[in-house]
């Protein structure tokens, strides 16, 4: 499930965007000022930013330039959503590093399509397409995990963890790597937190006999494999 940061000082517009994003299965954070946006970025790097130009304090254009100039955020996908509709403004926004530029008033359907397009170009694995591994199926768009007709009851963090493991199967992932990819690369959480959520994930998968898909690799981390599930099928 992709994380989207909405940087918009008009609360009605921010809420409209947020509702549509959440309905589509995205995790959403809203920032009303440039300072709030930077704090959000410093806390957890999102998968995409929807950025207004006109913001209290620093402009969205300046933020985009700043992010493109820093190694941690230089690849961060940014869509500028602004009332500035002149050709020169669009050129300035794209030159500042925006991946796309949409003017207000806007169609929410078009915005969602542009979000999907940018994520598809930047990170194919971030798309909300269903994933199947062995007997398990995970659908980010509906937030469901199932084995056949048996649905798995699973928490949001365990869902993100399983989604990452299912899209990167048969590989050993260290606790630090899982913190980076599942919790966000700038979140200060102890590595043993990963163990807690892996335990919860196994407990959630136990009723459908899939808990053994998650292997502990001593001294290295965790791996998701379909071979164990096949043995339990």
C-alpha positions in Angstrom: 0.0 0.0 0.0 1.5 3.3 -1.1 1.9 6.3 1.2 0.9 9.7 -0.2 1.6 13.1 1.3 -0.9 15.8 0.4 0.6 19.3 0.8 -2.4 21.7 0.5 -3.4 24.7 2.7 -7.1 24.7 1.6 -8.7 22.2 4.0 -11.7 21.4 1.7 -9.4 20.5 -1.2 -7.1 18.5 1.0 -10.0 16.5 2.5 -11.4 15.9 -1.0 -8.1 14.5 -2.2 -7.6 12.5 1.0 -11.0 10.8 0.8 -10.4 9.7 -2.8 -7.0 8.4 -2.0 -8.1 6.5 1.1 -11.0 5.0 -0.8 -8.5 3.8 -3.4 -6.4 2.1 -0.7 -3.6 4.7 -0.2 -2.3 5.8 3.2 -2.6 9.6 3.4 -0.9 12.3 5.4 -1.9 16.0 5.1 0.3 19.0 5.5 -1.0 22.5 5.4 2.3 24.4 5.3 5.8 24.0 3.9 7.1 23.4 7.4 4.6 20.7 8.1 5.4 19.1 4.8 9.1 19.0 5.5 8.5 17.5 9.0 6.4 14.8 7.4 9.1 14.1 4.8 11.7 14.0 7.6 9.6 11.5 9.6 8.6 9.0 6.9 9.5 9.2 3.2 6.2 8.8 1.2 5.8 7.1 -2.1 4.4 10.2 -3.7 3.7 13.9 -2.9 0.8 16.0 -4.1 2.1 19.5 -3.8 0.4 22.9 -4.0 2.4 25.9 -5.2 0.9 28.6 -3.0 1.6 27.7 0.6 2.1 29.6 3.9 5.8 30.4 4.3 7.9 28.6 1.7 6.3 27.9 -1.7 5.7 24.5 -3.1 8.1 25.3 -5.9 10.9 26.0 -3.5 10.1 22.7 -1.7 10.3 20.8 -4.9 13.6 22.3 -5.7 14.9 21.5 -2.2 13.8 17.9 -2.4 15.4 17.4 -5.8 18.7 18.7 -4.5 18.9 16.3 -1.6 20.0 12.7 -2.0 17.3 11.2 0.2 14.4 12.9 -1.7 15.8 13.4 -5.2 13.8 10.5 -6.6 10.6 11.3 -4.6 7.7 11.4 -7.0 5.9 14.9 -7.0 2.7 16.0 -8.6 2.1 19.7 -8.5 -1.6 20.6 -8.0 -2.1 24.4 -8.3 -4.3 27.2 -9.5 -1.3 28.6 -11.4 -2.3 27.7 -15.0 0.0 29.8 -17.2 2.3 27.9 -19.5 5.3 29.6 -17.8 4.1 28.3 -14.4 3.9 24.8 -15.7 7.3 25.0 -17.2 8.7 26.4 -13.9 7.0 23.6 -11.9 8.3 20.8 -14.1 11.8 22.4 -14.2 11.8 22.5 -10.4 11.5 18.7 -10.4 7.7 18.0 -10.5 6.9 14.7 -12.3 3.5 16.0 -13.3 1.5 19.3 -13.2 -2.3 19.5 -12.8 -4.2 22.8 -12.5 -7.2 23.7 -10.4 -10.1 23.1 -10.7 -9.3 19.5 -11.4 -11.1 16.2 -11.9 -10.4 13.7 -9.1 -10.6 10.9 -11.7 -7.8 12.6 -13.6 -5.8 13.2 -10.5 -6.0 9.5 -9.5 -5.0 8.4 -13.0 -2.0 10.7 -12.9 -1.0 9.3 -9.5 -1.1 5.8 -10.8 0.9 6.8 -13.9 3.6 8.5 -11.9 3.9 5.6 -9.5 4.0 3.2 -12.4 6.9 5.1 -13.9 8.7 5.6 -10.7 8.1 2.3 -8.8 6.2 -0.5 -10.5 6.0 -2.4 -7.2 4.0 0.4 -5.6 1.0 -0.2 -7.8 -2.1 -1.6 -6.0 -2.3 -4.8 -8.1 -3.1 -8.1 -6.4 -0.2 -10.3 -5.5 -0.2 -14.1 -5.3 2.4 -16.4 -3.7 1.8 -20.1 -3.3 -1.8 -20.4 -1.9 -1.9 -16.8 -0.6 -3.5 -13.9 -2.3 -3.1 -10.3 -1.2 -5.2 -7.4 -2.8 -4.0 -3.9 -1.8 -7.0 -2.3 -3.4 -9.5 -4.1 -1.1 -7.0 -4.7 1.8 -7.8 -8.4 1.8 -5.6 -11.4 2.3 -7.0 -14.8 1.6 -6.2 -18.5 1.0 -8.9 -19.6 -1.4 -12.2 -18.6 0.2 -10.7 -18.3 3.6 -10.0 -14.6 4.5 -7.2 -13.6 6.8 -7.9 -11.1 9.5 -4.8 -8.9 9.6 -3.8 -5.5 11.0 -2.5 -2.6 8.9 1.2 -2.9 9.8 1.1 -6.7 9.3 -0.7 -6.1 6.0 2.2 -3.8 4.8 4.8 -6.3 6.1 3.1 -9.2 4.2 2.7 -7.1 1.1 6.4 -6.3 1.0 7.4 -9.9 1.7 5.1 -11.2 -1.0 6.4 -8.8 -3.6 10.0 -9.8 -2.6 9.8 -13.5 -2.0 12.5 -16.0 -1.4 14.9 -13.3 -0.3 16.3 -12.8 3.2 15.5 -9.4 4.6 17.3 -8.0 7.7 15.3 -6.3 10.4 16.9 -3.0 9.4 15.8 -3.5 5.8 12.2 -4.3 6.8 12.1 -1.2 9.0 13.3 0.8 6.0 10.8 -0.6 3.5 7.8 -1.2 5.6 7.9 1.5 8.4 9.7 4.1 6.4 13.4 4.9 6.0 13.5 7.7 8.6 11.4 6.2 11.4 13.3 5.6 14.7 11.9 2.3 15.8 13.8 -0.5 17.6 14.6 -3.4 15.4 13.0 -5.8 17.8 9.6 -4.2 16.9 10.0 -6.1 13.6 10.0 -9.4 15.6 6.8 -8.4 17.3 5.0 -7.8 14.0 6.4 -10.9 12.4 5.0 -12.9 15.3 1.6 -11.2 14.9 1.7 -11.9 11.1 2.4 -15.6 11.8 -0.5 -15.7 14.2 -2.8 -14.1 11.6 -1.7 -16.6 9.0 -2.0 -19.7 11.3 -5.8 -20.2 10.8 -5.2 -20.7 7.1 -2.1 -22.9 7.7 0.3 -20.4 6.1 2.3 -19.3 9.1 5.3 -21.5 8.1 5.7 -19.4 4.9 7.6 -16.9 7.0 11.0 -18.4 7.8 13.4 -17.0 10.4 17.0 -17.1 9.1 19.2 -17.1 12.1 21.5 -14.1 12.4 20.1 -12.6 9.1 16.4 -11.8 9.3 13.3 -13.2 7.7 12.2 -14.8 4.4 8.9 -15.5 2.8 8.7 -18.7 0.8 5.9 -20.5 -1.0 7.4 -24.0 -0.5 6.3 -24.3 3.1 2.7 -23.3 2.1 2.7 -25.9 -0.6 3.6 -28.5 2.0 0.7 -27.4 4.2 -1.8 -27.2 1.3 
